[in-house]
Amino acid sequence: MELTWNDLPGPATRWWGLPVLAAMRRDYLGVIAAQRGWGDLVRQQILNERAVDVFDPELLRKVMVDHADALIRWERGPEVFSDGLGQSVLVTEGAVWQRQRRMLMQAFTPRRVAGYVAHMVEAASAGLAPLRSGEVAMDGLFSHLAMDVISRTLFSAPISGDTQAAADAVQVLSETALREMFWPMTLPDWLPLPGKAAKRKSRRLIHGLIQGHIDERRRQPDANKTDLLNMLLALRDDDSGTALSTQEVFDQCVLSFQAGHETTATALLWWSWLMASHPQAQQRAAAEVDAALLGRPPDADAVQALPWLTATLKEAMRLFPPVAAIMTRRLTREITLGGVRLPARTLVRVTPWLLHRDPRWWPREPEAFRPERFMPATGGWAPDPIWRGAYIPFGLGPRVCLGQHFAQLEMSVIAAMLLQRFRLATLADTPPTPRLAVTLRPEGGLRLKLEARA
């Protein structure tokens, strides 16, 4: 007999689910983790919303890939994000999203991304040059490096002004977005409410920075520049021949600047702590970098030329995926998933944090840092097979992150150049506490000791 959503296991609903909603605002990952014990498909109702959490990678692929045509983003997410990111490819749906995605894919092919490596090296060289041995605020360092990479890649210009102010603005917008997602609507920003003034100021700073570069390019066009802005201006839809509108160019630049820098900086932040905490893995990565690069900066083949370093980055994103949760979709029609009939309008919730740490899919110490999981089989070593759908740091299905090749190359370049120059060590035995905004960052930041290498 076919089951329905009502037949699924799940926690009891009291007071229309409002206590659960309040708990999610305090500790979203903790609430969803507590529900995993109910099974691979777990139901939950909050007010009039029916949701199902998917904890099995095969079921996840079934719904996110096979039934992709039956999914749209949970409406509250785009409502919140469009406030800062406009109608970018992260927010749009339907024909508009398909057109934007089709056009933007031309800018993020592996071949195109390889052409951006010089910008990455320039940014890393400039950002690492002033560093000396001693304590370093790694969150500030990686935010600056990633923001400078994006600025040079977008506009062929180093980040100008106070990068810390821009990084702080991005964090304000991320934390505000997470808070607003747990309310049925966003109150107008002009209201004198807590956090509204900071949100307005942060949005003005980021939007002003982006608009300034676009205005300058329109005043002084330069066809010789190979940056992303020129590419966005030149893109044409293969089907209709149309270009991106002025507003679309601005929105895509804001998305690339804000989301692109934050996720990369967050991934590198956790990677640096894991490497500092595992000196042998760090030493092996540094030796690999020395042998492969011979003191030269990385090139476009860095990901392939540095397999162990790449494995450490992948393992860091397994343990601490930058987008750890709140990947929520809504069904536009009824589907059957794992023998369960789910009605239209059901919310499907995906939590990479839990998939990446589930001992069923990661049987060898799932909570431990073991980069060899991502190394090819050699000698007597055979890594565990990685289940499809169990490792999704860049998402899954048609909406998988457009910039994943860019992010992987950028992280490899920055990590390699950091290890060429410094050894990393922890300052405390206590691991940092993960804190979920839109991305997963260490509570209170992260400080490490850097020791200059000869």
Secondary structure, DSSP 8 states (H G I E B T S, - for coil): --EEGGGS------GGGHHHHHHHHHHHHHHHHHHGGG-SEEEEEETTEEEEEE--HHHHHIIIIITGGGEEE-THHHHHHHHHH-S-TTT--HHHHHHHHHHHGGGSSHHHHHTTHHHHHHHHHHHHTT--SEEEEHHHHHHHHHHHHHHHHHHSS---S-HHHHHHHHHHHHHHHHHHHTSSS---TTS--TTHHHHHHHHHHHHHHHHHHHHHHHHS--TT--SHHHHHHH---TTT-----HHHHHHHHHHHHHHHHHHHHHHHHHHHHHHHH-HHHHHHHHHHHHHHHTT----TTHHHH-HHHHHHHHHHHHHS-SS-S-EEEEESS-EEETTEEE-TT-EEEE-HHHHTT-TTT--S-TTS--GGGGS--BTTB------TTS--TT--STTS-TTHHHHHHHHHHHHHHHHHHEEEEES-SS---EEESSSEEETT--EEEEEE--
